[in-house]
Protein backbone atom coordinates (compact mmCIF):
# COMPACT_ATOMS: atom_id res chain seq x y z
CA UNK A 1 0.00 0.00 0.00
CA UNK A 2 1.54 3.32 -1.02
CA UNK A 3 1.20 6.59 0.88
CA UNK A 4 -1.72 7.90 -1.16
CA UNK A 5 -3.63 4.67 -0.41
CA UNK A 6 -2.91 5.07 3.32
CA UNK A 7 -4.10 8.69 3.22
CA UNK A 8 -7.22 7.79 1.22
CA UNK A 9 -8.06 5.00 3.69
CA UNK A 10 -7.72 7.54 6.53
CA UNK A 11 -10.26 9.84 4.90
CA UNK A 12 -7.94 12.26 3.12
CA UNK A 13 -8.04 13.00 -0.60
CA UNK A 14 -4.42 12.72 -1.70
CA UNK A 15 -3.38 15.01 -4.56
CA UNK A 16 -0.09 14.12 -6.19
CA UNK A 17 2.35 16.37 -7.98
CA UNK A 18 5.80 15.50 -9.29
CA UNK A 19 7.01 19.11 -9.27
CA UNK A 20 7.09 21.83 -6.65
CA UNK A 21 5.81 24.34 -9.16
CA UNK A 22 2.65 22.33 -9.78
CA UNK A 23 2.18 21.70 -6.05
CA UNK A 24 2.41 25.44 -5.34
CA UNK A 25 -0.16 26.04 -8.07
CA UNK A 26 -2.50 23.59 -6.36
CA UNK A 27 -1.96 25.29 -2.99
CA UNK A 28 -2.68 28.67 -4.52
CA UNK A 29 -5.84 27.56 -6.25
CA UNK A 30 -7.38 25.27 -3.64
CA UNK A 31 -8.31 26.33 -0.14
CA UNK A 32 -9.45 22.79 0.76
CA UNK A 33 -5.86 21.48 0.98
CA UNK A 34 -5.26 20.78 4.67
CA UNK A 35 -1.64 19.54 4.67
CA UNK A 36 1.48 19.06 2.57
CA UNK A 37 3.64 15.94 2.44
CA UNK A 38 6.64 16.27 0.16
CA UNK A 39 9.70 14.28 -0.72
CA UNK A 40 12.94 16.26 -0.88
CA UNK A 41 13.68 15.07 -4.41
CA UNK A 42 11.19 16.41 -6.94
CA UNK A 43 11.32 16.93 -10.69
CA UNK A 44 11.94 20.49 -11.79
CA UNK A 45 14.14 23.22 -10.37
CA UNK A 46 12.69 23.34 -6.86
CA UNK A 47 13.29 20.66 -4.23
CA UNK A 48 11.04 19.60 -1.37
CA UNK A 49 12.76 21.86 1.18
CA UNK A 50 12.08 24.91 -1.00
CA UNK A 51 8.51 23.72 -1.62
CA UNK A 52 7.96 23.37 2.13
CA UNK A 53 9.31 26.88 2.79
CA UNK A 54 7.21 28.43 0.02
CA UNK A 55 4.09 26.60 1.21
CA UNK A 56 4.70 27.75 4.80
CA UNK A 57 5.02 31.36 3.64
CA UNK A 58 1.76 31.09 1.66
CA UNK A 59 -0.14 29.23 4.37
CA UNK A 60 1.61 29.59 7.77
CA UNK A 61 -0.80 27.20 9.54
CA UNK A 62 -0.45 24.41 6.97
CA UNK A 63 0.91 21.16 8.49
CA UNK A 64 3.99 20.12 6.48
CA UNK A 65 5.87 16.81 6.46
CA UNK A 66 9.14 16.48 4.51
CA UNK A 67 10.26 12.95 3.63
CA UNK A 68 13.62 11.74 2.32
CA UNK A 69 15.73 8.64 2.08
CA UNK A 70 18.89 10.54 1.20
CA UNK A 71 18.85 14.06 2.54
CA UNK A 72 19.00 14.91 6.20
CA UNK A 73 16.91 17.76 7.53
CA UNK A 74 18.73 21.07 7.26
CA UNK A 75 17.31 23.29 10.02
CA UNK A 76 17.99 26.38 7.93
CA UNK A 77 15.93 25.01 5.02
CA UNK A 78 12.99 23.60 7.02
CA UNK A 79 10.03 25.83 7.89
CA UNK A 80 9.70 26.28 11.67
CA UNK A 81 6.65 24.06 12.15
CA UNK A 82 7.42 21.43 9.50
CA UNK A 83 8.56 17.97 10.50
CA UNK A 84 11.01 15.62 8.79
CA UNK A 85 10.75 11.85 8.55
CA UNK A 86 13.49 9.65 7.09
CA UNK A 87 12.89 6.76 4.73
CA UNK A 88 12.52 3.91 4.97
CA UNK A 89 9.30 4.45 6.86
CA UNK A 90 5.77 3.14 6.63
CA UNK A 91 2.87 5.16 5.27
CA UNK A 92 1.25 4.76 8.68
CA UNK A 93 4.26 6.47 10.29
CA UNK A 94 3.81 9.48 8.00
CA UNK A 95 0.06 9.48 8.68
CA UNK A 96 0.67 9.43 12.45
CA UNK A 97 3.10 12.36 12.18
CA UNK A 98 0.65 14.26 9.98
CA UNK A 99 -2.19 13.73 12.44
CA UNK A 100 -0.05 14.98 15.32
CA UNK A 101 0.77 18.15 13.35
CA UNK A 102 -2.89 18.69 12.52
CA UNK A 103 -3.84 18.50 16.20
CA UNK A 104 -1.43 21.33 16.88
N, C-alpha and C positions, 0 to 999 in steps of 0.2 A: 504494500500500500504506500503510495507516494504522499508527499505532504499535502497536496491539494485534496486528495481523497480523505486524509485525516481531518483537514479543516472542514470539508463538506459534511463529513459525518458528524462533526461537532456543531453544525448549524451555521457555519460561515459560508459565504459565496466567495470562493477563491478566484481572483483575477490574476492571470499570469502575463508577464511581460519580460521579454529577453533583454530589453535595453532600458537604461535609466531614463532616457529621454521619453520613451513611451509611458513608462510608469509615472513620471512627473505630469505628463499630459492627462493621464487617468485621474491623478490626485487633484489636478486643477479643475477638471470637468465634472467630477463626481463627489458630492458631499456625503454620500452613503458609505464611503470607504472608512472603516473603523480602525485599521491597523496596517502596518507595512512589515513584511518579512522579505528580506533581500539577501541574496548571496553577495559576497564581495566581488566575485568575477562575473561581469555582465558583458554582453556584446555592446559595441559602441565605444565612445570616448570616455564615458563616465563610469566609474566603478561603484560598488555598493556602498562604500563609505561616503562618497560624495552624494549619492542618491539619498542616503539616510540624513545627511546634513541638510540638503536642500528640502527634503520633506519636512524635517523638523522646523525649518525656518518658515515654511508655508503654513504648517499646521502644528504649532508647538505642543498641543496636547495629544498628538497622534502616537500611540504605542508603536515602537519600532524594534524589530529584532534583526540583527545582522548575523549571517551564518557564513562560515568558511571552513574548509578543510585544509587550507594552505596558509592563509594570512592570520596573523594574531591581531587582536584588537589594539589599535593605536589610539590611546586616550585623546590625542589631539585631533583625531579625525572622526571620533564618535560623538554624536550629539549627546548632551548631558543625560538625558533620560532613556537613551537607547540601551539595549542589552545585547551582548555578543554570546553566541553559542558555537562551539567548535564541532566540526564533523570529525569522525562519524557520530551521529546522534540519531535518535528515533524521531519520527514525526510527532509522536506523543510528547517527547521532551520539549520540542519547540512549541507545541500547543500549550503545555503547562506553563512555560515561560511567558507566552503571549497572554494567557489568562491572568497571570499574576500582574503583568503590566497594566492590563485593562482594569483591574480592580483598584489600581492606584497605590 
